[in-house]
Amino acid sequence: MTGVQRRAQLLDVSRRLFAEKGFEGTSVEEIAARAEVSKPVVYEHFGGKEGVYAVVVDREIQALTGALTGALEGGGHPKVLVERTALALLTYIETSEDGFRILVRDSPVAQATGTFSSLIGDVATQVEHLLADQFKKQGQDPKTAPMYAQMLVGMVALTGQWWLDARRPGKSDVAAHLVNLAWNGLSGLERRPTLTKEPVDRPADETEPRRG
């Protein structure tokens, strides 16, 4: 293998091991054995287990941040933004299961500090501004937006953590039910919620988007 190919192989092997066993449960010896190389090769490329882990986590954070930020930056009705964000997280889990396991194993969403918690906090900050604008239009106190943003993003993240193993129902159904609770509240739940099927063009101050 070339140096670039060997580095990529070591990252793939390490990613699987960190997902299976976590950072503390993984050793350089295991990484080297799984990759069928000697320990010095791992040290040569990454300086040790900490170096490999840092690269793996950074890549996952970038991938998930890009997905969630892209969902929020698309614009549209607030309900559609919640739908997109929930789907973006669930799609990431679906396509990067090992990556998500690494993020939540060593830094669960319920923990106050850590890489995943920091990411969720960053997303909540973006959601906070959207909610504040919506609250103003509805005559509600925009000062409560930060609290509601944490509630909303935390609900989506914890549900994603549950869905990582459950995998039923499908991600579109899970997203629809998430938005059902977030948008309608317990007193106004729809019996069979579905996602919005087309872009919403109605003003953001209207409480219900047009459904396809």
MARKOL-519238 format. One record per residue (C-alpha): residue in one letter; x, y, z. Coordinates in steps of 0.02 Angstrom, whole numbers, padded with zeros to 5 digits, always signed. Each point is the difference from the previous one (the first is absolute). Layout:
BEGIN
AXYZ ...
END
This chain:
BEGIN
M+00000+00000+00000 T+00051+00181-00024 G+00012+00111+00153 V-00170+00077-00039 Q-00082-00170-00023 R+00075-00066+00162 R-00060+00153+00095 A-00176-00023-00069 Q+00003-00185+00046 L+00055+00037+00177 L-00139+00129+00019 D-00131-00123-00062 V+00062-00137+00117 S+00010+00119+00148 R-00173+00069-00036 R-00076-00174+00012 L+00094-00041+00160 F-00044+00165+00085 A-00183-00030-00046 E+00006-00176+00072 K+00102+00031+00157 G+00016+00186+00029 F+00160+00097+00023 E+00053-00080+00164 G-00037-00175-00061 T+00105+00015-00157 S+00188-00021-00003 V+00136+00037-00126 E+00037-00186+00000 E-00178-00039-00057 I+00005+00134-00135 A+00164-00068-00066 A-00058-00181+00007 R-00165+00037-00087 A+00093+00098-00136 E+00134-00137-00010 V+00142+00120+00030 S+00126+00025+00140 K-00030+00124+00142 P+00135+00120-00063 V-00101+00026-00159 V-00146+00068+00102 Y+00117+00114+00098 E+00083+00057-00161 H-00164+00060-00075 F-00092+00066+00154 G+00119+00006+00147 G-00109-00120+00100 K-00180-00043+00041 E-00044+00177+00049 G+00054+00064-00170 V-00105-00126-00095 Y-00151+00034+00110 A+00015+00188-00024 V-00002-00017-00189 V-00146-00123+00002 V-00105+00110+00114 D+00042+00158-00097 R-00058-00080-00162 E-00164-00057+00077 I-00033+00170+00079 Q+00029+00084-00168 A-00116-00120-00090 L-00141+00017+00126 T+00022+00188+00018 G-00009+00020-00189 A-00159-00103-00009 L-00090+00093+00140 T+00059+00172-00052 G-00052-00034-00180 A-00174-00048+00059 L-00019+00161+00099 E+00074+00115-00133 G-00122-00057-00133 G-00132+00123+00060 G-00188-00025-00001 H-00140-00022+00125 P+00059-00041+00177 K-00091-00166-00002 V+00090-00050-00159 L+00166+00049+00078 V-00034-00115+00147 E-00044-00140-00121 R+00159+00026-00099 T+00108+00004+00156 A-00076-00159+00070 L+00021-00088-00167 A+00179+00061-00017 L+00047-00075+00168 L-00089-00164-00034 T+00080-00012-00173 Y+00171+00027+00077 I-00035-00139+00125 E-00059-00113-00141 T+00155+00028-00108 S+00131+00025+00136 E-00052-00116+00140 D+00177-00027+00064 G+00033+00186-00001 F-00156+00040+00101 R+00039-00138+00124 I+00172+00078+00028 L-00074+00172+00029 V-00133-00055+00125 R+00099-00138+00087 D+00131+00117+00073 S-00103+00160-00003 P-00186-00040+00017 V-00128+00136-00034 A-00055-00005+00182 Q+00176+00046+00056 A+00035+00184+00030 T+00171+00000-00082 G+00086-00090-00144 T+00011+00008-00188 F-00176-00061-00038 S-00078+00109+00133 S+00096+00150-00069 L-00066-00039-00174 I-00178-00011+00063 G+00025+00165+00091 D+00059+00082-00161 V-00154-00063-00093 A-00112+00060+00141 T+00075+00174-00017 Q-00050+00003-00184 V-00174-00062+00041 E-00014+00130+00137 H+00004+00143-00126 L-00133-00082-00107 L-00113-00026+00150 A+00027+00177+00064 D-00061+00073-00166 Q-00150-00116+00001 F-00042+00042+00181 K+00002+00186-00038 K-00123-00023-00143 Q-00115-00101+00112 G+00008+00125+00142 Q+00095-00118+00115 D+00152+00045+00105 P+00156-00021-00110 K+00106-00011+00158 T-00063-00178+00023 A+00068-00053-00171 P+00167-00067+00069 M-00092-00116+00119 Y-00117-00064-00136 A+00146-00023-00119 Q+00087-00114+00125 M-00161-00098+00024 L-00027-00021-00186 V+00178-00047-00049 G+00020-00112+00152 M-00159-00093-00045 V+00061-00031-00177 A+00173-00054+00058 L-00062-00120+00133 T-00126-00076-00120 G+00141-00025-00124 Q+00101-00087+00134 W-00147-00118+00033 W-00028-00030-00186 L+00183-00049-00022 D-00044-00172+00070 A-00189-00007-00023 R-00005+00040-00187 R-00189-00015+00000 P-00102+00086-00060 G+00092+00070-00152 K+00088+00167+00009 S-00138+00096-00091 D-00129-00064+00123 V+00111+00040+00149 A+00030+00176-00067 A-00187+00024-00028 H-00041-00051+00178 L+00138+00111+00069 V-00071+00149-00092 N-00175-00053+00052 L+00047+00020+00183 A+00110+00153-00026 W-00126+00093-00108 N-00170-00056+00065 G+00039-00039+00182 L-00074-00143+00098 S-00175+00076-00003 G-00003+00017-00189 L+00085-00159-00062 E-00052-00063-00170 R-00046-00184-00002 R+00101-00038-00158 P+00129+00136-00027 T+00095+00015-00164 L+00139+00114-00057 T-00036+00152-00106 K+00005-00058-00180 E+00044+00163-00086 P+00082+00167+00040 V-00104+00121+00100 D-00022+00175-00071 R-00121+00072+00127 P+00059+00138+00116 A+00100-00058+00151 D-00125+00077+00120 E-00136-00119-00054 T-00016-00141+00123 E-00028-00143-00123 P+00094-00036-00163 R-00089-00056-00156 R+00007-00190-00016 G+00017-00093-00163 
END
